[in-house]
Each structure stands twice: as structure tokens, then as C-alpha cells.
Amino acid sequence: MGVQSAVSKQGRTAEGRQGKYLVFHLGREEFAVAVLKVREIMGLQEITEVPQTPHYVRGVINLRGKVIPVVDLRRKFGMPDGEQTSRTCIIVLQVRRRSGSGDPLLMGVVVDGVSEVLTIQEQEIEDTPSFGEDVRLPYILGMAKVKGRVKILLDIDEVMTAQELGGLELLPLGEEAPAEA
């Protein structure tokens, strides 16, 4: 199968998905996000809860004077809460705004641990298998088979802007949410 015909259901080619990825884990499952989306990795710190947010939004943190939202990826993916360890950390990511316009936003995601940065080649990536017509997984770029293990490649923009985020509007510091009618 040539690169031209390797278009996934999401309309991305394997070649377009290859590159450097930060690999992290939630439980025994390994996930990866494009390194270019990663701004920093920090240890778990105090998270200020925000009332009336979805259950997977842990709250906000102060990152050098910027207030950024923090999402628990275990909760977001419907996994049971895990035990926090010394490896539990927050990955600060740059995500595209919902509207697609304006500066990208910073957001933290809580993960069980970070393991490595990998360069994943196109021949190591397969399209996401079908789980039936009713199951859509637009946030999965594909499955990478590396070192005998499968790593789920995430499109972090889709994870953070998918319908499930409900009404959570991510605002840069200093902006106010519009008043509800």
C-alpha cells in the first residue's frame, strides 16, 4: 500500500502522522502526542477546583502567571481513577481554539507518567480499527506498533475540543466568560 493510498478515515496519511511523539501512560495503556504540541512536563501540583465543570476537568493551575485548565485524561477517557504516584505528572499542551482562530491555548493534562520521546515512522502506524458504525474516535490519529507494543496516537486538538467538553470554554488569563442569558 503506497503513501498516497494510506489515507485514514480521518483523512490523514500515515506520512502526515509520522514524527516525534511524547509517550505517556494511563494504567497499562500507552498513548502518544506530537512533541510539537508539548510545552512542558511538570510534577503534579495543587490544582484549584472550578465549580460546575465536567467531571474530567480537575480545575486550574497557575503556570508562571497564566491560569490554565487541567483535564484528567483517565476521567476523560472513561477510565477509573488511578493511584497518584511520584510519576504522576501534568503535561502542558498547546491546543487549537474551538473556533480555529486566534492564538492556541495552553492546557494541562494529568497522566500516570511519561516514558519517552519516540520517532514513529509511517510504516509503524496503522489506521484506527473499526469499532462499529456507532463508535467514532476522531481524536485517535492511529495505532503505532513500536518495540512490540501498541501506542495510541492522539490528536490532542480533537481530544480537547471534542463534543464531550460540553460548555467548557477555555479562556486566557484576563478574559471573562460571557454572561449566560
C-alpha beads as a LAMMPS data file, in Angstrom:
LAMMPS data file: protein, C-alpha beads

181 atoms
180 bonds

1 atom types
1 bond types

-500.0 500.0 xlo xhi
-500.0 500.0 ylo yhi
-500.0 500.0 zlo zhi

Masses

1 110.0

Atoms # bond

1 1 1 0.000 0.000 0.000
2 1 1 1.588 3.285 -1.083
3 1 1 1.671 6.513 0.896
4 1 1 -0.902 8.079 -1.442
5 1 1 -3.424 5.319 -0.712
6 1 1 -2.716 5.186 3.026
7 1 1 -5.389 7.740 3.889
8 1 1 -7.146 7.009 7.172
9 1 1 -10.806 7.574 7.931
10 1 1 -9.826 10.894 9.459
11 1 1 -8.314 11.969 6.153
12 1 1 -4.707 11.860 7.349
13 1 1 -1.943 9.952 5.618
14 1 1 0.442 7.764 7.545
15 1 1 3.195 10.051 6.284
16 1 1 1.363 13.022 7.799
17 1 1 1.192 11.192 11.125
18 1 1 4.838 10.176 11.348
19 1 1 7.205 12.181 13.515
20 1 1 8.317 12.682 17.103
21 1 1 5.853 11.781 19.837
22 1 1 5.879 12.054 23.618
23 1 1 4.754 8.699 25.023
24 1 1 2.842 8.614 28.309
25 1 1 0.733 6.024 30.058
26 1 1 -2.631 5.768 31.733
27 1 1 -2.650 2.496 33.620
28 1 1 -1.146 -0.128 31.313
29 1 1 -2.142 1.679 28.109
30 1 1 0.388 3.783 26.235
31 1 1 -0.604 6.955 24.409
32 1 1 1.421 9.457 22.417
33 1 1 1.045 13.112 21.432
34 1 1 3.062 15.067 18.896
35 1 1 6.099 16.622 20.570
36 1 1 5.361 19.915 18.808
37 1 1 2.187 20.219 20.937
38 1 1 4.073 19.761 24.229
39 1 1 5.162 22.918 26.051
40 1 1 6.417 21.327 29.261
41 1 1 6.112 18.457 31.699
42 1 1 5.751 19.193 35.393
43 1 1 5.169 17.289 38.561
44 1 1 1.678 17.200 39.991
45 1 1 0.917 20.378 41.895
46 1 1 -2.018 21.941 43.676
47 1 1 -4.986 22.217 41.327
48 1 1 -7.725 24.733 42.133
49 1 1 -11.134 23.175 41.527
50 1 1 -13.639 25.130 39.440
51 1 1 -17.337 24.572 40.222
52 1 1 -19.771 23.310 37.571
53 1 1 -17.165 21.937 35.176
54 1 1 -17.322 18.435 33.667
55 1 1 -16.100 15.630 35.946
56 1 1 -12.854 15.204 33.989
57 1 1 -11.811 18.844 34.454
58 1 1 -9.686 18.810 37.597
59 1 1 -9.509 22.614 37.761
60 1 1 -6.848 25.201 37.005
61 1 1 -3.203 25.812 37.858
62 1 1 -1.079 28.942 37.860
63 1 1 1.700 28.480 35.323
64 1 1 4.071 31.431 35.647
65 1 1 1.226 33.923 35.951
66 1 1 -1.106 32.241 33.452
67 1 1 -4.138 30.349 34.675
68 1 1 -4.568 27.196 32.615
69 1 1 -7.220 24.458 32.810
70 1 1 -6.218 20.921 33.752
71 1 1 -8.013 17.829 32.454
72 1 1 -7.619 14.340 33.915
73 1 1 -7.187 12.107 30.854
74 1 1 -8.174 8.982 32.797
75 1 1 -11.562 10.535 33.530
76 1 1 -11.856 11.996 30.017
77 1 1 -11.395 8.533 28.522
78 1 1 -13.796 6.872 30.985
79 1 1 -11.069 5.019 32.868
80 1 1 -11.202 4.525 36.651
81 1 1 -9.178 6.959 38.766
82 1 1 -5.660 5.714 39.368
83 1 1 -3.404 5.986 42.354
84 1 1 -1.250 9.109 42.283
85 1 1 2.433 8.259 42.418
86 1 1 5.699 10.157 42.157
87 1 1 5.465 9.598 38.368
88 1 1 2.008 11.215 38.039
89 1 1 2.500 14.475 36.196
90 1 1 0.925 17.263 34.191
91 1 1 1.792 17.654 30.521
92 1 1 1.221 21.236 29.393
93 1 1 -0.005 21.212 25.806
94 1 1 -0.775 23.812 23.203
95 1 1 -4.237 23.195 21.725
96 1 1 -6.162 24.853 18.939
97 1 1 -9.103 27.062 19.933
98 1 1 -12.554 25.683 19.219
99 1 1 -13.243 28.374 16.675
100 1 1 -9.963 27.569 14.931
101 1 1 -8.974 31.224 15.054
102 1 1 -6.783 33.151 17.423
103 1 1 -3.770 32.080 19.410
104 1 1 -3.601 28.483 20.613
105 1 1 -4.428 27.818 24.262
106 1 1 -2.346 26.147 26.928
107 1 1 -3.941 23.257 28.772
108 1 1 -2.627 20.730 31.251
109 1 1 -3.434 17.022 31.190
110 1 1 -2.850 14.723 34.155
111 1 1 -1.237 11.410 33.187
112 1 1 0.158 8.486 35.178
113 1 1 3.660 9.007 33.840
114 1 1 5.777 9.964 30.855
115 1 1 8.055 7.324 29.404
116 1 1 9.941 8.543 26.333
117 1 1 10.105 10.544 23.138
118 1 1 9.892 8.334 20.047
119 1 1 10.300 8.970 16.364
120 1 1 7.498 6.987 14.780
121 1 1 7.788 6.098 11.097
122 1 1 4.882 5.789 8.667
123 1 1 5.306 2.012 8.342
124 1 1 4.786 1.669 12.118
125 1 1 1.365 3.392 12.007
126 1 1 -1.932 1.698 11.238
127 1 1 -5.357 3.279 10.926
128 1 1 -7.672 3.046 13.900
129 1 1 -9.620 -0.222 13.641
130 1 1 -13.382 -0.007 13.235
131 1 1 -15.367 -0.498 16.426
132 1 1 -18.709 -0.304 14.626
133 1 1 -20.656 2.445 12.921
134 1 1 -21.880 3.999 16.174
135 1 1 -18.375 4.399 17.614
136 1 1 -16.491 7.448 16.375
137 1 1 -12.960 8.100 17.605
138 1 1 -11.910 11.326 15.841
139 1 1 -9.253 12.021 18.460
140 1 1 -7.208 8.915 17.550
141 1 1 -4.721 9.502 14.728
142 1 1 -3.833 5.833 14.521
143 1 1 -2.103 2.963 16.254
144 1 1 1.681 2.758 16.286
145 1 1 3.395 -0.601 16.678
146 1 1 6.771 0.131 18.235
147 1 1 9.075 -2.220 20.149
148 1 1 6.378 -4.902 20.264
149 1 1 3.801 -2.626 21.900
150 1 1 0.858 -0.642 20.590
151 1 1 0.785 3.078 21.274
152 1 1 -2.399 5.063 20.660
153 1 1 -1.564 8.251 18.760
154 1 1 -3.774 11.124 19.919
155 1 1 -4.839 14.240 18.061
156 1 1 -4.803 16.388 21.185
157 1 1 -6.737 19.189 19.472
158 1 1 -9.614 16.742 18.926
159 1 1 -9.364 15.337 22.460
160 1 1 -9.667 18.824 23.905
161 1 1 -12.259 20.237 21.515
162 1 1 -14.485 17.206 21.069
163 1 1 -18.187 17.493 21.812
164 1 1 -17.701 15.878 25.218
165 1 1 -16.058 19.049 26.564
166 1 1 -19.584 20.335 26.992
167 1 1 -19.745 24.062 27.548
168 1 1 -16.247 24.410 28.928
169 1 1 -14.780 27.492 27.320
170 1 1 -11.070 27.814 27.843
171 1 1 -10.150 31.434 28.366
172 1 1 -6.767 33.063 28.528
173 1 1 -5.981 34.919 31.734
174 1 1 -7.839 38.191 31.936
175 1 1 -10.737 37.255 29.662
176 1 1 -14.161 36.783 31.164
177 1 1 -16.757 34.261 30.204
178 1 1 -19.875 35.699 28.574
179 1 1 -22.841 36.033 30.918
180 1 1 -25.488 33.374 30.422
181 1 1 -28.894 34.569 29.249

Bonds

1 1 1 2
2 1 2 3
3 1 3 4
4 1 4 5
5 1 5 6
6 1 6 7
7 1 7 8
8 1 8 9
9 1 9 10
10 1 10 11
11 1 11 12
12 1 12 13
13 1 13 14
14 1 14 15
15 1 15 16
16 1 16 17
17 1 17 18
18 1 18 19
19 1 19 20
20 1 20 21
21 1 21 22
22 1 22 23
23 1 23 24
24 1 24 25
25 1 25 26
26 1 26 27
27 1 27 28
28 1 28 29
29 1 29 30
30 1 30 31
31 1 31 32
32 1 32 33
33 1 33 34
34 1 34 35
35 1 35 36
36 1 36 37
37 1 37 38
38 1 38 39
39 1 39 40
40 1 40 41
41 1 41 42
42 1 42 43
43 1 43 44
44 1 44 45
45 1 45 46
46 1 46 47
47 1 47 48
48 1 48 49
49 1 49 50
50 1 50 51
51 1 51 52
52 1 52 53
53 1 53 54
54 1 54 55
55 1 55 56
56 1 56 57
57 1 57 58
58 1 58 59
59 1 59 60
60 1 60 61
61 1 61 62
62 1 62 63
63 1 63 64
64 1 64 65
65 1 65 66
66 1 66 67
67 1 67 68
68 1 68 69
69 1 69 70
70 1 70 71
71 1 71 72
72 1 72 73
73 1 73 74
74 1 74 75
75 1 75 76
76 1 76 77
77 1 77 78
78 1 78 79
79 1 79 80
80 1 80 81
81 1 81 82
82 1 82 83
83 1 83 84
84 1 84 85
85 1 85 86
86 1 86 87
87 1 87 88
88 1 88 89
89 1 89 90
90 1 90 91
91 1 91 92
92 1 92 93
93 1 93 94
94 1 94 95
95 1 95 96
96 1 96 97
97 1 97 98
98 1 98 99
99 1 99 100
100 1 100 101
101 1 101 102
102 1 102 103
103 1 103 104
104 1 104 105
105 1 105 106
106 1 106 107
107 1 107 108
108 1 108 109
109 1 109 110
110 1 110 111
111 1 111 112
112 1 112 113
113 1 113 114
114 1 114 115
115 1 115 116
116 1 116 117
117 1 117 118
118 1 118 119
119 1 119 120
120 1 120 121
121 1 121 122
122 1 122 123
123 1 123 124
124 1 124 125
125 1 125 126
126 1 126 127
127 1 127 128
128 1 128 129
129 1 129 130
130 1 130 131
131 1 131 132
132 1 132 133
133 1 133 134
134 1 134 135
135 1 135 136
136 1 136 137
137 1 137 138
138 1 138 139
139 1 139 140
140 1 140 141
141 1 141 142
142 1 142 143
143 1 143 144
144 1 144 145
145 1 145 146
146 1 146 147
147 1 147 148
148 1 148 149
149 1 149 150
150 1 150 151
151 1 151 152
152 1 152 153
153 1 153 154
154 1 154 155
155 1 155 156
156 1 156 157
157 1 157 158
158 1 158 159
159 1 159 160
160 1 160 161
161 1 161 162
162 1 162 163
163 1 163 164
164 1 164 165
165 1 165 166
166 1 166 167
167 1 167 168
168 1 168 169
169 1 169 170
170 1 170 171
171 1 171 172
172 1 172 173
173 1 173 174
174 1 174 175
175 1 175 176
176 1 176 177
177 1 177 178
178 1 178 179
179 1 179 180
180 1 180 181
